[in-house]
Amino acid sequence: MKPFQRRYPDKKDLALQDNWSVSQGTYGGKPLIVRVNRGVEQAVGHPEFDHQVGIAVPLHSPDANGFPGPDESGQLDAIEDLLLTSLGAHRQCIFVAAISTGGMREFVFYTSEPEATQKALAELEASGGTHRLQHVIQKDPDWNVYRQLGSSG
């Protein structure tokens, strides 16, 4: 073991909480709203959760600022619930952020099972829900995406 190496609990023993903060800013000159879960700090950098998952959902009818209206917000809430149910099983994924900007919403997760997450997302994308889903899974062992989002709040 390296000196001063952080020790992480087993993934089943992680004490994760819902502790969300909301920040506003701009990205590419467009308004941005970021919701970050600060209740996942115990998992940040966990070696089992070394893949970042981004799930982009293009909006059907964004307002002038690129945000969803009330009806579409409800549909996005349902998509979020579906993602949590599908990806949260057995602590496969940890939901860390939601970003709204430029006519889309992106949900950000970290996964310990990139292949199973890929399969689950492909099935959701093929199911033909209210919105089209696009996703990317990439190595991010240092949780740089989360850290960048967290520093904006």
Contacts in CASP RR format, 6 or more apart in sequence:
PFRMAT RR
TARGET T0000
AUTHOR 0000-0000-0000
METHOD contacts of the structure
MODEL  1
MKPFQRRYPDKKDLALQDNWSVSQGTYGGKPLIVRVNRGVEQAVGHPEFD
HQVGIAVPLHSPDANGFPGPDESGQLDAIEDLLLTSLGAHRQCIFVAAIS
TGGMREFVFYTSEPEATQKALAELEASGGTHRLQHVIQKDPDWNVYRQLG
SSG
6 45 0 8 1.000
8 42 0 8 1.000
8 43 0 8 1.000
8 45 0 8 1.000
8 46 0 8 1.000
8 47 0 8 1.000
8 48 0 8 1.000
9 15 0 8 1.000
9 42 0 8 1.000
11 46 0 8 1.000
11 48 0 8 1.000
11 49 0 8 1.000
11 91 0 8 1.000
11 112 0 8 1.000
12 91 0 8 1.000
14 42 0 8 1.000
14 43 0 8 1.000
14 46 0 8 1.000
14 91 0 8 1.000
14 94 0 8 1.000
15 42 0 8 1.000
16 39 0 8 1.000
16 40 0 8 1.000
16 42 0 8 1.000
16 43 0 8 1.000
16 94 0 8 1.000
17 39 0 8 1.000
17 40 0 8 1.000
18 37 0 8 1.000
18 39 0 8 1.000
19 37 0 8 1.000
19 38 0 8 1.000
19 39 0 8 1.000
20 35 0 8 1.000
20 36 0 8 1.000
20 37 0 8 1.000
20 38 0 8 1.000
21 35 0 8 1.000
21 36 0 8 1.000
21 38 0 8 1.000
21 153 0 8 1.000
22 33 0 8 1.000
22 34 0 8 1.000
22 35 0 8 1.000
22 36 0 8 1.000
23 33 0 8 1.000
23 34 0 8 1.000
23 36 0 8 1.000
23 150 0 8 1.000
23 152 0 8 1.000
23 153 0 8 1.000
24 31 0 8 1.000
24 32 0 8 1.000
24 33 0 8 1.000
24 34 0 8 1.000
25 31 0 8 1.000
25 32 0 8 1.000
25 33 0 8 1.000
25 34 0 8 1.000
25 152 0 8 1.000
26 32 0 8 1.000
27 101 0 8 1.000
27 102 0 8 1.000
30 65 0 8 1.000
30 66 0 8 1.000
30 101 0 8 1.000
30 102 0 8 1.000
31 65 0 8 1.000
31 66 0 8 1.000
31 67 0 8 1.000
31 101 0 8 1.000
31 102 0 8 1.000
32 99 0 8 1.000
32 100 0 8 1.000
32 101 0 8 1.000
33 67 0 8 1.000
33 99 0 8 1.000
33 100 0 8 1.000
33 101 0 8 1.000
34 97 0 8 1.000
34 98 0 8 1.000
34 99 0 8 1.000
34 100 0 8 1.000
34 149 0 8 1.000
34 150 0 8 1.000
34 152 0 8 1.000
34 153 0 8 1.000
35 97 0 8 1.000
35 98 0 8 1.000
35 99 0 8 1.000
36 96 0 8 1.000
36 97 0 8 1.000
36 146 0 8 1.000
36 149 0 8 1.000
36 150 0 8 1.000
36 152 0 8 1.000
36 153 0 8 1.000
37 95 0 8 1.000
37 96 0 8 1.000
37 97 0 8 1.000
38 150 0 8 1.000
40 94 0 8 1.000
40 96 0 8 1.000
40 146 0 8 1.000
43 49 0 8 1.000
43 94 0 8 1.000
43 110 0 8 1.000
44 143 0 8 1.000
44 146 0 8 1.000
44 147 0 8 1.000
45 141 0 8 1.000
45 142 0 8 1.000
45 143 0 8 1.000
46 110 0 8 1.000
46 112 0 8 1.000
47 141 0 8 1.000
48 112 0 8 1.000
49 94 0 8 1.000
49 110 0 8 1.000
49 111 0 8 1.000
49 112 0 8 1.000
49 143 0 8 1.000
50 110 0 8 1.000
50 112 0 8 1.000
50 139 0 8 1.000
50 140 0 8 1.000
50 141 0 8 1.000
51 110 0 8 1.000
51 111 0 8 1.000
51 112 0 8 1.000
51 114 0 8 1.000
51 117 0 8 1.000
51 137 0 8 1.000
51 138 0 8 1.000
51 139 0 8 1.000
51 140 0 8 1.000
52 108 0 8 1.000
52 109 0 8 1.000
52 110 0 8 1.000
52 111 0 8 1.000
52 137 0 8 1.000
52 138 0 8 1.000
52 139 0 8 1.000
52 140 0 8 1.000
52 143 0 8 1.000
52 145 0 8 1.000
52 146 0 8 1.000
53 87 0 8 1.000
53 93 0 8 1.000
53 108 0 8 1.000
53 109 0 8 1.000
53 110 0 8 1.000
53 111 0 8 1.000
53 114 0 8 1.000
53 117 0 8 1.000
53 121 0 8 1.000
53 135 0 8 1.000
53 136 0 8 1.000
53 137 0 8 1.000
54 106 0 8 1.000
54 107 0 8 1.000
54 108 0 8 1.000
54 109 0 8 1.000
54 135 0 8 1.000
54 136 0 8 1.000
54 137 0 8 1.000
55 83 0 8 1.000
55 106 0 8 1.000
55 107 0 8 1.000
55 108 0 8 1.000
55 109 0 8 1.000
55 121 0 8 1.000
55 133 0 8 1.000
55 134 0 8 1.000
55 135 0 8 1.000
56 104 0 8 1.000
56 105 0 8 1.000
56 106 0 8 1.000
56 133 0 8 1.000
56 134 0 8 1.000
56 135 0 8 1.000
57 76 0 8 1.000
57 79 0 8 1.000
57 104 0 8 1.000
57 105 0 8 1.000
57 106 0 8 1.000
57 107 0 8 1.000
57 131 0 8 1.000
57 132 0 8 1.000
57 133 0 8 1.000
57 134 0 8 1.000
58 103 0 8 1.000
58 104 0 8 1.000
58 131 0 8 1.000
58 132 0 8 1.000
58 134 0 8 1.000
59 66 0 8 1.000
59 67 0 8 1.000
59 68 0 8 1.000
59 72 0 8 1.000
59 103 0 8 1.000
59 104 0 8 1.000
59 105 0 8 1.000
59 131 0 8 1.000
60 72 0 8 1.000
60 131 0 8 1.000
61 68 0 8 1.000
61 69 0 8 1.000
61 72 0 8 1.000
62 68 0 8 1.000
62 69 0 8 1.000
62 102 0 8 1.000
62 103 0 8 1.000
63 69 0 8 1.000
66 100 0 8 1.000
66 101 0 8 1.000
66 102 0 8 1.000
66 103 0 8 1.000
67 100 0 8 1.000
67 103 0 8 1.000
68 74 0 8 1.000
68 75 0 8 1.000
68 76 0 8 1.000
68 100 0 8 1.000
68 103 0 8 1.000
68 105 0 8 1.000
75 130 0 8 1.000
75 131 0 8 1.000
76 105 0 8 1.000
76 131 0 8 1.000
78 130 0 8 1.000
79 107 0 8 1.000
79 130 0 8 1.000
79 131 0 8 1.000
79 133 0 8 1.000
80 98 0 8 1.000
80 107 0 8 1.000
82 124 0 8 1.000
83 95 0 8 1.000
83 107 0 8 1.000
83 109 0 8 1.000
83 124 0 8 1.000
84 95 0 8 1.000
86 120 0 8 1.000
86 124 0 8 1.000
87 93 0 8 1.000
87 95 0 8 1.000
87 109 0 8 1.000
87 111 0 8 1.000
87 117 0 8 1.000
87 120 0 8 1.000
87 121 0 8 1.000
88 95 0 8 1.000
91 112 0 8 1.000
92 111 0 8 1.000
92 112 0 8 1.000
92 113 0 8 1.000
92 116 0 8 1.000
92 117 0 8 1.000
92 120 0 8 1.000
93 109 0 8 1.000
93 110 0 8 1.000
93 111 0 8 1.000
93 112 0 8 1.000
93 113 0 8 1.000
93 117 0 8 1.000
94 109 0 8 1.000
94 110 0 8 1.000
94 111 0 8 1.000
95 107 0 8 1.000
95 108 0 8 1.000
95 109 0 8 1.000
96 108 0 8 1.000
96 109 0 8 1.000
96 110 0 8 1.000
96 146 0 8 1.000
96 149 0 8 1.000
97 107 0 8 1.000
97 108 0 8 1.000
97 146 0 8 1.000
97 149 0 8 1.000
97 150 0 8 1.000
98 105 0 8 1.000
98 106 0 8 1.000
98 107 0 8 1.000
98 108 0 8 1.000
99 105 0 8 1.000
99 106 0 8 1.000
99 108 0 8 1.000
99 149 0 8 1.000
108 145 0 8 1.000
108 146 0 8 1.000
108 149 0 8 1.000
109 117 0 8 1.000
110 140 0 8 1.000
110 143 0 8 1.000
110 146 0 8 1.000
111 117 0 8 1.000
111 137 0 8 1.000
114 137 0 8 1.000
117 137 0 8 1.000
118 137 0 8 1.000
121 133 0 8 1.000
121 135 0 8 1.000
124 133 0 8 1.000
125 132 0 8 1.000
125 133 0 8 1.000
125 134 0 8 1.000
125 135 0 8 1.000
END
